[in-house]
């Protein structure tokens, strides 16, 4: 019970400190010049094409669940 209370208090304090807004740059809007600077914002026109592989990844995950369930049942 004591570990649960300690863990809960650590998590709760993390949320409390995340709400503090002493950062002076939090509300600054970047200028147009800062957005076009190459090192800070290269602007990749072709991001990672994960959307193309979603059906394959879903079938792979279902297959892995079936294989691991059969192996666990057999053991």
C-alpha positions as CSV (number, residue, x, y, z in Angstrom):
1,X,0.0,0.0,0.0
2,X,2.9,2.3,0.8
3,X,4.5,1.8,-2.6
4,X,1.1,2.6,-4.3
5,X,0.9,5.9,-2.3
6,X,4.4,6.9,-3.1
7,X,4.0,6.1,-6.8
8,X,0.7,8.0,-7.0
9,X,2.3,11.0,-5.3
10,X,5.2,11.0,-7.7
11,X,2.9,10.9,-10.7
12,X,0.6,13.6,-9.2
13,X,3.6,15.9,-8.6
14,X,4.7,15.4,-12.2
15,X,1.3,16.6,-13.4
16,X,1.5,19.5,-11.0
17,X,4.9,20.7,-12.2
18,X,3.8,20.3,-15.8
19,X,1.2,23.0,-15.3
20,X,3.7,25.7,-14.2
21,X,4.1,28.3,-16.9
22,X,7.3,30.2,-16.0
23,X,8.7,29.7,-19.6
24,X,8.9,33.2,-21.2
25,X,8.9,31.7,-24.7
26,X,5.8,29.6,-24.5
27,X,3.5,32.1,-26.2
28,X,6.0,33.5,-28.8
29,X,4.9,32.9,-32.4
30,X,7.9,32.1,-34.7
31,X,8.5,34.5,-37.4
32,X,8.4,33.5,-41.1
33,X,12.2,33.8,-41.2
34,X,12.6,31.3,-38.4
35,X,10.4,28.7,-40.1
36,X,12.5,28.6,-43.3
37,X,15.9,28.1,-41.6
38,X,17.3,24.9,-42.9
39,X,18.9,23.4,-39.7
40,X,15.9,24.0,-37.5
41,X,13.1,23.1,-39.9
42,X,14.1,21.2,-43.1
43,X,10.5,20.6,-44.1
44,X,10.6,17.0,-45.2
45,X,8.1,16.7,-48.1
46,X,7.9,12.9,-47.8
47,X,7.3,11.9,-44.2
48,X,7.5,8.3,-43.1
49,X,4.9,6.4,-45.1
50,X,3.4,4.4,-42.2
51,X,-0.1,4.8,-43.6
52,X,0.7,2.6,-46.5
53,X,1.6,-0.3,-44.2
54,X,-1.3,-0.2,-41.6
55,X,-3.2,-3.3,-43.0
56,X,0.1,-5.3,-43.2
57,X,1.0,-4.3,-39.6
58,X,-2.5,-5.2,-38.4
59,X,-2.4,-8.6,-40.0
60,X,1.1,-9.2,-38.6
61,X,0.0,-8.3,-35.1
62,X,-3.0,-10.6,-35.3
63,X,-0.8,-13.4,-36.6
64,X,1.7,-12.9,-33.8
65,X,-1.2,-13.1,-31.2
66,X,-2.4,-16.3,-32.7
67,X,1.0,-17.9,-32.8
68,X,1.9,-16.9,-29.2
69,X,-1.5,-18.1,-28.0
70,X,-1.0,-21.5,-29.6
71,X,2.5,-21.8,-28.2
72,X,1.3,-20.9,-24.7
73,X,-1.6,-23.3,-24.9
74,X,0.7,-26.2,-26.1
75,X,3.2,-25.6,-23.3
